[in-house]
Amino acid sequence: MAKQLKVALPKGKLLPETASLLEKAGWGLDGYTDGARNYRLKSQRFPNLLVKMFHERDIPIQVAVGNYDLGICGLDWLEELMAKYSASPLVKLRNLGYGKGALYMVASGSKVAPSIEAIQAKREIIRLVSEYPNLAEAFALKNRLRRFSVFPLWGAAEGYPPESAELALVAGKPGEQNLKPVSDVLDFQACLIANKNSWEREDLSQLLSSLDVHLPAAQTPSLPASARKEPSSGSYPVPDVDGKVIRLALPDGHQQSPTCQLMSKAGIRIDDYPSTTGNRRPVSHLEGVSMKVIRPQDMPMQVANGNFDLAITGKDWLTDHLYQFPSSPATELLDLKFAWVRIVAVVSKELPVESIAELRQLYAERSLTVRVASEYTNISDKYARDNHLGVYKVIPTWGATEAFLPEDADLLIENTETGSTIARHNLKIIETIFESTGRLIGNKNSIDNPAKAKRIREITEILRKALAPPPLAKGD
C-alpha cells in the first residue's frame, strides 16, 4: 500500500469486538482501547494506514464525504444516513458478525399496542421520536401515515410514549419501560463500509483479506428470531397527567448526581432516580408534579413544543436552541449553579494562531473554507458569522469531537471544565465563548397559564432557597 489509506473506527459499544477482530487480523494497533488518550492510531503491519477513532454515528458521514476510505459502524447508522441521502457514495462491503441488534417501532404498553392499520387510519398527527429520525420518517412514509411529525432526539426515545409521542423508534431492548413493539424496522450488526470512489480506485485488497479470514463464513444482515431482543412490556405505570399537573424533565447522565443533591437540599425526595432498572419515570412526593428522565440536549425543544413545563438542562443547550429558534417559548428561570463548563473555541496546537482574529486572517489569506466541528451546531454557526470567518461550514458531531482536528476540521466549538482533555489531544483554546451551568428552564405558555403558574413559581422558589448560602451564625 504505497498510497496512504484512512480508516475510521468506532468508540463505544463496538470497540471491544472491533479491537479483537483487528488484533486477530494482525493490524498491530496500539491504544485502541476504552478510554484511549489518543484518537489517532498507527498500524505496525500497514505503515501507510492512518486510523482514527470516532463516535459510531459520525463514521458513515466521514466515509461518505471522502475523509476516510473505510469505516466500521453499525448497519443502523449506515441506513439512517442512506434513508435521507440515498445517493451517498457508500458501499457496504462486509457484515462483521458482532454488534447484533434490532430497531423496533414501539408504542406505550399501558394499553394494547395499535396495529399498523389502526395507526394508518388515524386522522390526528402521529408524533414519532427517535435518535434515527430519517428511518422514522421512512417508516411513516412507507406505512402511509396520514399526518405525522418526526422529532429527532439525542437518546432516551423509549421514555416519550405515550405523553410526548405516540410512537418511538428504539434500538434493542429499552428496559422495563412499559413499551410494546408495533413493527420490526431493521435488524443490524457491525459492518465494514467503504467510500465508493476509494472502493473503485484504491487497492484495498490487503486490508480486506486480513479481515476476511477471521469473519464468520456466512454473512447475512438478518437476525434469527431467537437473537432479537424485543422491547419489554414492563410494569412501570404511566402517570395520568391532567391539565394542572406540572411536567418536569430531569436529566440523565452526569447531571443526575448534582440534580439529586440539589433536590435533596431542597427537601424534595425522588424515588428511583437514578434508576438501576432503566425506569425513566421517577416518583416524587411533590404534589401535582409528574417527572420524566430525558437527555439534557433534548430538553429545550421538548419544553418549547409543550411536552414539558419545566426542565433541568445546561445553559449551553438552551443557548444552542435559542440561536436556532429566537422566538421559542423555552426560557431560563433559574441558574442552578452546578455542572459548570466553558464553551470554547479550539484549534490544533500546530496552527500558528492564538485568537479567532488570527484564525480569520490566516484562512482569508489562504482562501480556504473554515471547517467548524461541534455538537453545538447553532452556537458554531453564530460564532462563525459573528467573527466573519468568510466561507465556512459547520460539521455536526455526536461526540469525540477532539478527533476531528486537524485532518477533518479546522476549528472546534467544545465544552470543557479544566481543558486537560483538549491539551492531551494536542489542541489549544483560543477563546472562551461563554460559561455554562445547569439551569431550570420553563415554557412561557405554562408560566402564563393560570392553572400552572402558581405551582411553577413555588417549585422555582423551593430550588432558589436551596441554592442560597446558609445564614451566618451569631458571632461569625
C-alpha positions in Angstrom: 0.0 0.0 0.0 2.1 2.9 -1.3 -0.7 5.4 -1.0 -1.9 6.3 2.5 -5.3 4.8 3.3 -7.6 6.1 6.1 -9.9 4.0 8.3 -12.5 5.3 10.8 -13.0 3.0 13.8 -15.8 3.2 16.4 -15.6 4.2 20.0 -18.2 2.9 22.5 -20.0 -0.4 22.4 -18.5 -1.8 19.2 -14.9 -1.0 20.3 -14.1 -4.3 22.2 -15.1 -6.7 19.5 -13.7 -4.5 16.7 -10.4 -4.4 18.6 -10.5 -8.2 18.9 -11.1 -8.6 15.2 -8.2 -6.2 14.2 -5.9 -7.9 16.7 -6.6 -11.3 15.0 -6.1 -9.6 11.6 -2.7 -8.5 12.8 -3.1 -4.8 12.2 -1.0 -4.1 15.3 -2.9 -1.1 16.6 -1.6 0.3 19.9 -4.0 2.2 22.0 -7.3 1.1 20.5 -9.0 0.7 23.9 -11.8 2.2 26.0 -10.7 5.5 27.5 -8.0 5.9 24.8 -5.9 9.1 25.3 -5.1 9.4 21.6 -7.7 9.1 18.8 -5.0 8.6 16.1 -3.6 5.1 15.8 -0.7 3.7 13.8 -0.6 0.2 12.4 2.5 -1.9 12.8 1.5 -4.1 9.9 0.4 -1.4 7.5 2.7 1.6 7.9 0.8 3.7 5.3 -2.5 3.3 7.2 -4.0 6.2 9.2 -6.6 5.1 11.7 -8.8 7.4 13.7 -11.5 6.8 16.4 -14.9 8.4 16.1 -18.4 8.2 17.6 -20.0 5.5 15.7 -22.8 7.7 14.3 -20.2 10.0 12.7 -18.4 7.3 10.7 -20.8 6.8 7.7 -20.8 10.6 7.2 -17.0 10.8 7.3 -16.6 7.9 4.9 -19.3 9.3 2.6 -17.6 12.7 2.3 -14.4 11.0 1.4 -12.4 11.8 4.5 -11.9 8.1 5.1 -11.6 5.2 2.7 -13.0 2.5 5.1 -15.0 2.5 8.3 -16.6 0.2 10.8 -20.0 1.0 12.2 -23.5 -0.5 12.8 -25.8 -1.0 9.9 -28.3 1.1 11.8 -26.3 4.2 11.4 -25.4 3.4 7.7 -29.2 3.0 7.0 -30.0 6.2 8.9 -27.7 8.2 6.6 -28.9 6.4 3.4 -32.6 6.9 4.3 -32.1 10.6 3.7 -29.1 10.7 1.4 -29.7 7.7 -0.8 -27.1 8.8 -3.4 -24.3 8.9 -0.8 -21.1 7.3 -2.3 -21.1 4.4 0.3 -20.6 0.7 -0.3 -21.3 -1.9 2.4 -18.5 -4.5 2.0 -18.9 -7.0 4.8 -21.1 -7.9 7.8 -18.7 -8.5 10.7 -20.8 -10.9 12.8 -21.0 -8.9 16.0 -22.8 -5.9 17.4 -26.2 -7.5 16.6 -29.4 -5.7 17.4 -32.7 -4.6 16.0 -34.7 -1.4 15.6 -38.4 -1.5 16.6 -41.2 0.9 16.3 -42.9 0.8 19.7 -45.9 2.3 21.4 -46.9 2.6 25.1 -47.7 -0.7 26.7 -50.3 0.8 29.1 -52.9 -0.5 26.6 -53.0 -2.8 23.7 -50.4 -1.7 21.1 -52.0 -0.3 18.0 -51.7 -2.2 14.7 -50.2 -0.6 11.7 -53.7 -0.5 10.2 -55.1 1.4 13.2 -52.2 3.9 13.0 -52.8 4.4 9.3 -56.5 5.1 10.0 -55.8 7.9 12.5 -56.5 11.4 11.3 -54.7 13.3 14.0 -51.0 14.0 13.9 -48.9 10.9 14.9 -45.8 12.0 16.8 -42.7 9.9 16.2 -39.5 10.3 18.2 -36.1 8.7 17.7 -32.3 9.0 17.5 -32.9 7.7 14.0 -35.2 10.5 12.6 -34.5 9.6 8.9 -35.5 6.0 9.5 -38.6 7.1 11.5 -39.7 9.3 8.6 -39.1 6.5 6.1 -41.3 4.2 8.3 -44.1 6.8 8.3 -43.9 7.3 4.6 -43.7 3.6 3.8 -46.7 2.9 6.0 -48.6 5.8 4.5 -49.4 7.6 7.8 -51.9 10.3 7.0 -50.3 13.1 9.2 -47.1 12.7 11.2 -44.3 14.7 12.8 -40.8 13.4 13.5 -38.9 14.7 16.5 -35.1 14.0 16.4 -33.6 13.1 19.8 -30.2 12.6 21.2 -31.4 9.5 23.0 -33.9 8.0 25.5 -36.7 7.7 23.0 -38.2 4.9 25.0 -39.2 7.5 27.7 -41.5 9.5 25.4 -44.7 7.4 24.7 -47.5 8.0 25.4 -47.5 11.5 26.8 -44.9 13.1 24.5 -45.2 10.9 21.4 -47.4 8.1 20.0 -44.5 6.1 18.6 -40.8 5.7 19.3 -38.2 4.1 17.1 -35.7 2.4 19.5 -32.8 0.1 19.3 -32.5 -3.2 21.1 -34.2 -3.8 24.4 -35.1 -0.4 26.0 -35.6 -1.9 29.5 -38.6 -2.0 31.7 -40.3 1.0 30.1 -43.8 -0.4 29.5 -43.5 -0.5 25.7 -44.8 -2.9 23.1 -43.5 -3.4 19.6 -45.7 -2.2 16.7 -43.3 -3.2 13.9 -39.8 -4.6 13.2 -37.9 -1.9 11.3 -34.3 -3.2 10.9 -32.0 -6.0 12.0 -28.5 -4.8 12.2 -24.9 -5.7 13.1 -21.5 -4.2 12.7 -20.4 -3.8 9.1 -17.4 -2.7 7.1 -18.1 0.2 4.7 -16.1 2.0 2.0 -16.2 5.2 0.2 -17.4 4.3 -3.3 -14.6 6.2 -5.1 -12.0 4.5 -2.9 -13.5 1.1 -3.5 -13.3 1.6 -7.2 -9.9 3.3 -7.4 -7.7 2.2 -4.5 -6.1 -1.1 -3.7 -7.9 -2.3 -0.5 -7.1 -6.0 -1.1 -4.5 -6.4 1.7 -6.8 -4.8 4.3 -9.8 -6.8 3.3 -8.0 -10.1 3.1 -6.5 -9.6 6.5 -10.1 -9.3 7.9 -11.9 -11.9 5.8 -10.1 -14.9 7.2 -11.4 -14.0 10.6 -15.1 -13.3 9.7 -17.9 -15.8 10.0 -18.4 -17.9 6.9 -22.0 -16.9 6.4 -22.7 -13.2 6.3 -26.4 -12.3 6.5 -27.9 -8.9 7.5 -30.9 -10.5 9.2 -31.1 -11.8 12.7 -32.8 -15.1 13.6 -35.9 -14.6 15.7 -34.2 -16.1 18.7 -31.5 -13.5 18.6 -33.8 -10.5 18.6 -34.2 -8.5 21.8 -37.7 -7.3 21.8 -38.9 -4.3 23.8 -40.1 -5.3 27.2 -43.7 -4.9 28.3 -42.6 -3.8 31.7 -44.8 -2.8 34.6 -43.9 0.8 35.3 -47.1 2.9 35.4 -47.8 5.7 33.0 -49.0 8.7 35.1 -52.3 10.2 34.3 -51.3 13.8 33.7 -54.2 16.3 33.7 -54.1 19.9 32.7 -52.9 21.2 36.1 -50.0 18.8 36.7 -46.5 20.3 36.2 -44.5 18.1 33.9 -40.8 18.3 34.9 -37.9 16.8 32.8 -34.9 15.6 34.8 -31.5 15.0 33.2 -29.9 11.6 32.7 -26.1 11.1 32.5 -23.5 13.1 34.5 -26.0 15.8 35.6 -28.0 13.3 37.6 -25.8 13.5 40.7 -25.8 17.3 41.2 -29.6 17.3 40.4 -30.2 14.8 43.1 -28.1 16.7 45.6 -30.0 19.9 44.8 -33.3 18.2 45.1 -32.3 16.6 48.4 -31.1 20.0 49.8 -34.5 21.5 48.7 -36.3 18.7 50.7 -37.6 17.0 47.5 -37.4 13.3 47.7 -37.3 11.5 44.3 -37.6 7.7 44.3 -35.8 5.6 41.7 -33.6 8.4 40.4 -31.0 7.5 39.2 -32.7 4.2 38.4 -30.8 0.9 38.4 -33.5 -0.7 36.1 -33.8 1.9 33.4 -37.0 3.5 34.7 -37.5 7.0 33.2 -40.5 7.9 35.3 -39.3 8.5 38.9 -41.8 9.3 41.6 -41.7 12.3 44.0 -43.7 13.4 47.0 -44.2 16.8 45.3 -47.9 17.2 44.8 -49.0 18.0 41.3 -45.7 17.2 39.7 -45.0 14.5 37.1 -41.3 13.7 36.3 -39.6 12.0 33.4 -35.9 11.5 32.7 -34.6 12.5 29.3 -31.4 13.8 27.7 -30.4 17.4 28.6 -29.7 18.1 24.9 -33.3 17.4 24.0 -34.9 19.4 26.8 -35.1 22.9 25.3 -37.0 21.6 22.2 -39.3 19.4 24.3 -40.1 22.3 26.6 -40.7 24.5 23.6 -43.1 22.1 22.0 -45.1 21.8 25.2 -44.2 18.2 26.2 -42.8 19.6 29.5 -43.5 22.7 31.6 -40.1 22.7 33.4 -36.7 21.0 32.8 -33.2 21.0 34.1 -30.6 21.3 31.4 -27.4 23.3 30.7 -27.2 26.9 29.5 -25.2 25.6 26.6 -28.1 23.5 25.2 -30.7 26.3 25.9 -28.4 28.8 24.1 -27.9 26.4 21.1 -31.7 26.0 20.9 -32.5 29.8 21.1 -29.9 30.6 18.4 -31.9 28.4 16.1 -35.4 29.4 17.4 -35.1 33.0 18.8 -38.9 33.2 19.4 -39.0 29.8 21.2 -41.2 29.7 24.3 -38.4 28.0 26.2 -36.9 30.4 28.7 -34.5 30.3 31.6 -36.0 30.6 35.1 -33.1 29.9 37.5 -29.3 29.4 37.5 -28.8 26.1 39.4 -25.0 26.8 39.7 -23.9 23.2 39.0 -22.3 21.4 36.0 -20.1 24.3 35.3 -18.3 24.2 31.9 -16.7 26.7 29.5 -17.8 26.7 25.8 -14.6 27.3 24.0 -13.1 27.7 20.5 -10.3 25.2 19.9 -7.7 24.7 17.2 -4.6 22.4 16.7 -1.5 23.4 18.7 0.3 23.2 15.3 -1.8 26.1 13.9 0.1 29.4 14.2 -2.8 31.4 15.7 -3.7 32.5 19.2 -7.0 34.2 18.6 -10.1 33.9 16.4 -9.0 37.1 14.7 -5.7 35.5 13.7 -7.5 32.4 12.5 -9.8 34.5 10.4 -6.8 36.3 8.8 -4.9 33.1 8.2 -7.7 31.4 6.3 -8.6 34.6 4.4 -5.0 34.8 3.2 -5.1 31.2 2.1 -8.6 31.4 0.6 -9.7 28.3 2.5 -13.0 27.2 3.9 -13.1 27.1 7.7 -14.5 23.7 8.8 -16.1 24.0 12.2 -16.9 20.8 14.0 -19.2 20.7 17.1 -22.2 19.1 18.9 -23.4 22.8 19.2 -24.3 23.4 15.6 -26.2 26.6 16.1 -23.7 28.1 18.5 -21.0 27.3 16.0 -22.9 28.8 13.1 -23.5 32.1 15.1 -19.9 32.2 16.3 -18.6 31.8 12.7 -20.9 34.5 11.4 -20.2 36.9 14.3 -16.5 36.5 13.8 -16.7 37.0 10.0 -14.9 33.7 9.1 -15.9 34.1 5.5 -16.6 30.8 3.8 -17.2 28.2 6.4 -19.1 25.0 7.0 -20.4 23.5 10.2 -19.8 19.8 10.7 -22.3 18.2 13.2 -20.7 15.7 15.5 -22.0 13.2 18.1 -19.1 13.1 20.5 -15.3 12.5 20.4 -15.1 15.9 18.7 -11.4 16.2 19.5 -10.7 13.5 16.9 -11.7 15.9 14.1 -8.7 18.2 14.4 -6.6 18.8 12.3 -7.4 16.4 9.4 -11.2 16.7 9.3 -11.9 20.2 10.8 -10.1 23.4 11.5 -12.0 24.7 14.5 -13.9 23.0 17.3 -16.6 24.5 19.5 -16.4 22.4 22.6 -17.2 22.3 26.3 -14.5 21.8 28.9 -14.1 22.0 32.7 -10.3 22.0 33.1 -9.0 22.0 29.5 -6.9 18.9 30.2 -8.6 16.7 27.6 -8.2 19.4 25.0 -4.5 19.7 25.8 -4.0 16.0 25.8 -5.1 15.8 22.2 -2.5 18.4 21.1 -5.1 21.1 20.9 -5.4 24.6 22.3 -8.1 27.0 23.4 -8.1 30.3 21.6 -11.2 31.8 23.1 -13.8 31.2 25.8 -17.2 31.9 24.2 -19.3 31.7 27.4 -19.7 29.8 30.6 -22.5 27.3 31.2 -24.1 25.9 34.3 -27.3 23.9 34.9 -30.5 25.9 34.5 -34.1 25.4 35.4 -36.0 26.3 32.2 -39.7 26.6 31.5 -42.3 27.0 28.8 -43.6 30.6 28.7 -47.1 29.5 27.9 -47.1 27.2 31.0 -45.7 30.1 33.1 -48.6 32.3 32.0 -51.2 29.5 32.4 -53.4 30.3 35.5 -53.7 26.6 36.2 -49.9 26.1 36.4 -48.3 29.5 37.1 -48.6 29.3 40.9 -47.1 25.8 41.2 -44.2 26.7 38.8 -43.4 29.7 41.0 -43.5 27.5 44.1 -41.1 25.0 42.6 -38.8 27.7 41.4 -38.7 29.3 44.8 -38.0 26.0 46.6 -35.0 25.5 44.4 -33.9 29.1 44.7 -33.9 28.8 48.5 -31.9 25.6 48.4 -29.2 27.5 46.4 -29.0 30.3 48.9 -26.0 30.1 51.3 -26.9 29.3 54.9 -27.3 32.4 57.2 -24.2 33.2 59.3 -24.5 32.2 62.9 -24.2 35.0 65.5 -20.6 35.8 66.2 -19.4 34.7 62.8 
